[in-house]
Amino acid sequence: MMQSARHLVILFAAALLSACTTPHPPLPTVRSVDLGRYTGTWYEIARLPNRFQSMCVSDTRAVYRAEGETVSVVNRCRTADGSIEQADGIARQVEGSEGAKLRVSFFRPFYGDYWILELDPDYRWVLVGEPGRNYAWILARQTTLDAATLERLLTRAAALGFDRNAFIRTPHDAAPHVKVNLRGE
């Protein structure tokens, strides 16, 4: 009985301590996203470091293709030995988000948040993140982004609670890339 009471006290204390942690404020997204316009190739300009991209040293890009209710995702990057690493996934729109919030999986049944936080009106660049502020990407339709736009997106990321100083730039080789064909042709 004494042992059970001690476990109960420990559980209660742990619950209280977790309740005392300051959660992040809600993370605002853009109002809506036309997923048809969003599909295509995006090049990574900068990102917060993460374990699942730790092998990527350059030439990181994502290709999105709408497939009915889902979006196929192909992420590619160049590793230190020059080889190409690829991950294939699927994204689903979060109901009621008007396309601004997606749930992406590369290892079903596990999904992660992919929220569109800032988006160029012409869909030339985007800031993507998730509510925990652990992951964020700045993507563009070209392999480069002008310094003023990059600065604006880094400033916006910081205002949203992301660690601006932790972002790392992604270099892109000047050599042409092999086009990713999602139709299998």
C-alpha positions as CSV (number, residue, x, y, z in Angstrom):
1,M,0.0,0.0,0.0
2,M,2.8,2.4,0.9
3,Q,4.6,1.6,-2.4
4,S,1.4,2.4,-4.4
5,A,1.0,5.7,-2.5
6,R,4.5,6.6,-3.4
7,H,4.0,5.8,-7.0
8,L,0.8,7.9,-7.0
9,V,2.7,10.9,-5.5
10,I,5.4,10.6,-8.1
11,L,2.9,10.5,-10.9
12,F,1.0,13.5,-9.5
13,A,4.3,15.4,-9.1
14,A,5.3,14.6,-12.7
15,A,1.9,15.7,-13.9
16,L,2.2,19.0,-12.0
17,L,5.7,19.6,-13.4
18,S,4.6,19.0,-16.9
19,A,1.7,21.3,-16.5
20,C,4.1,24.1,-15.4
21,T,6.1,24.0,-18.6
22,T,5.3,26.9,-20.8
23,P,3.7,25.7,-24.0
24,H,4.3,27.6,-27.2
25,P,1.6,30.0,-28.2
26,P,-0.6,28.9,-31.2
27,L,1.3,28.9,-34.5
28,P,-0.5,30.9,-37.1
29,T,-0.5,29.7,-40.7
30,V,-1.4,31.4,-44.0
31,R,-5.2,31.6,-44.6
32,S,-5.3,29.1,-47.4
33,V,-3.1,27.3,-49.9
34,D,-4.0,26.2,-53.4
35,L,-2.4,22.7,-53.3
36,G,-2.5,22.5,-57.1
37,R,-0.2,25.6,-57.3
38,Y,1.9,24.3,-54.4
39,T,2.8,21.1,-56.1
40,G,6.0,20.8,-58.1
41,T,9.6,21.2,-57.1
42,W,10.8,23.2,-54.1
43,Y,14.5,23.7,-53.3
44,E,15.6,23.9,-49.6
45,I,17.3,27.2,-49.0
46,A,17.6,26.8,-45.2
47,R,16.4,24.6,-42.4
48,L,16.6,23.9,-38.7
49,P,18.9,21.0,-38.2
50,N,17.1,17.7,-37.7
51,R,18.2,14.0,-37.3
52,F,16.3,12.8,-40.4
53,Q,18.3,15.1,-42.7
54,S,21.6,14.8,-40.9
55,M,23.2,13.0,-43.9
56,C,22.2,15.8,-46.3
57,V,25.0,18.2,-47.2
58,S,23.6,19.9,-50.4
59,D,21.1,19.9,-53.2
60,T,18.1,19.3,-51.0
61,R,14.7,19.5,-52.7
62,A,11.2,18.2,-52.4
63,V,8.8,17.4,-55.2
64,Y,5.0,17.4,-54.4
65,R,2.3,15.9,-56.6
66,A,-1.4,16.0,-55.9
67,E,-3.0,12.6,-56.1
68,G,-6.7,12.9,-55.3
69,E,-7.1,13.5,-51.5
70,T,-3.4,13.1,-50.9
71,V,-0.1,14.6,-52.0
72,S,2.9,12.4,-52.8
73,V,6.2,13.7,-51.5
74,V,9.7,12.9,-52.8
75,N,12.6,14.4,-50.8
76,R,16.1,14.2,-52.2
77,C,19.5,15.4,-51.1
78,R,23.1,14.9,-51.8
79,T,25.2,13.2,-49.1
80,A,28.9,13.8,-48.3
81,D,30.0,10.9,-50.6
82,G,28.1,12.5,-53.5
83,S,25.3,9.9,-53.6
84,I,21.6,10.9,-53.6
85,E,19.4,10.0,-50.6
86,Q,15.7,9.8,-51.3
87,A,12.7,9.5,-49.0
88,D,9.1,8.9,-50.4
89,G,6.1,10.0,-48.4
90,I,2.5,11.0,-48.5
91,A,0.8,14.2,-47.2
92,R,-2.8,14.7,-46.1
93,Q,-4.6,18.0,-45.7
94,V,-5.8,18.7,-42.1
95,E,-9.5,19.1,-42.2
96,G,-10.6,22.8,-42.0
97,S,-7.1,24.2,-42.7
98,E,-7.8,25.2,-46.3
99,G,-4.6,23.5,-47.3
100,A,-2.4,25.4,-44.9
101,K,-1.8,22.5,-42.6
102,L,-0.7,19.1,-43.8
103,R,0.2,15.8,-42.0
104,V,3.2,14.1,-43.7
105,S,4.4,10.6,-43.3
106,F,7.5,8.9,-44.5
107,F,7.0,5.9,-42.1
108,R,3.3,5.1,-42.0
109,P,1.4,5.1,-39.7
110,F,3.4,8.0,-38.2
111,Y,2.6,11.5,-39.4
112,G,4.2,14.8,-38.6
113,D,2.9,18.4,-38.9
114,Y,3.8,20.4,-42.0
115,W,2.3,23.9,-41.6
116,I,2.6,26.6,-44.2
117,L,3.5,29.7,-42.2
118,E,4.4,32.2,-44.9
119,L,3.8,31.9,-48.7
120,D,4.7,34.1,-51.6
121,P,1.5,35.2,-53.4
122,D,3.1,33.8,-56.6
123,Y,4.2,30.6,-54.8
124,R,7.9,31.4,-55.3
125,W,9.0,30.8,-51.7
126,V,7.5,29.4,-48.5
127,L,8.3,29.1,-44.8
128,V,7.2,25.8,-43.3
129,G,7.2,24.7,-39.7
130,E,5.4,22.8,-37.0
131,P,3.8,23.8,-33.6
132,G,6.6,22.5,-31.5
133,R,9.1,24.9,-33.2
134,N,11.6,22.0,-33.6
135,Y,11.4,21.8,-37.4
136,A,11.3,24.5,-40.0
137,W,12.3,25.0,-43.6
138,I,12.6,27.9,-46.1
139,L,12.0,26.6,-49.6
140,A,12.0,28.3,-53.0
141,R,11.2,27.4,-56.6
142,Q,14.8,28.2,-57.5
143,T,18.0,27.1,-55.9
144,T,18.6,30.6,-54.6
145,L,16.6,33.2,-52.8
146,D,17.5,36.9,-52.7
147,A,19.1,38.1,-49.4
148,A,16.2,40.5,-48.5
149,T,13.6,37.7,-48.8
150,L,15.7,35.3,-46.9
151,E,16.2,37.9,-44.1
152,R,12.5,38.6,-44.0
153,L,11.6,34.9,-43.7
154,L,14.2,34.3,-41.0
155,T,12.9,37.3,-39.1
156,R,9.3,36.0,-39.4
157,A,10.5,32.5,-38.2
158,A,12.0,34.2,-35.1
159,A,8.8,36.2,-34.5
160,L,6.9,32.9,-34.5
161,G,9.2,31.4,-31.9
162,F,11.8,29.5,-34.0
163,D,15.5,29.8,-33.2
164,R,16.6,32.0,-36.1
165,N,20.3,31.4,-35.3
166,A,20.0,27.7,-35.6
167,F,18.9,27.8,-39.3
168,I,21.5,26.3,-41.6
169,R,21.9,27.3,-45.3
170,T,21.6,24.6,-47.9
171,P,24.2,24.8,-50.7
172,H,23.2,23.8,-54.2
173,D,25.6,22.4,-56.8
174,A,25.6,24.4,-60.1
175,A,25.5,21.1,-62.1
176,P,22.1,20.2,-63.6
177,H,20.0,17.8,-61.5
178,V,18.3,14.7,-62.7
179,K,14.6,15.5,-63.0
180,V,12.4,13.5,-60.6
181,N,9.6,12.0,-62.5
182,L,6.7,10.9,-60.2
183,R,4.8,9.1,-62.9
184,G,7.4,6.4,-63.2
185,E,8.2,7.2,-66.9
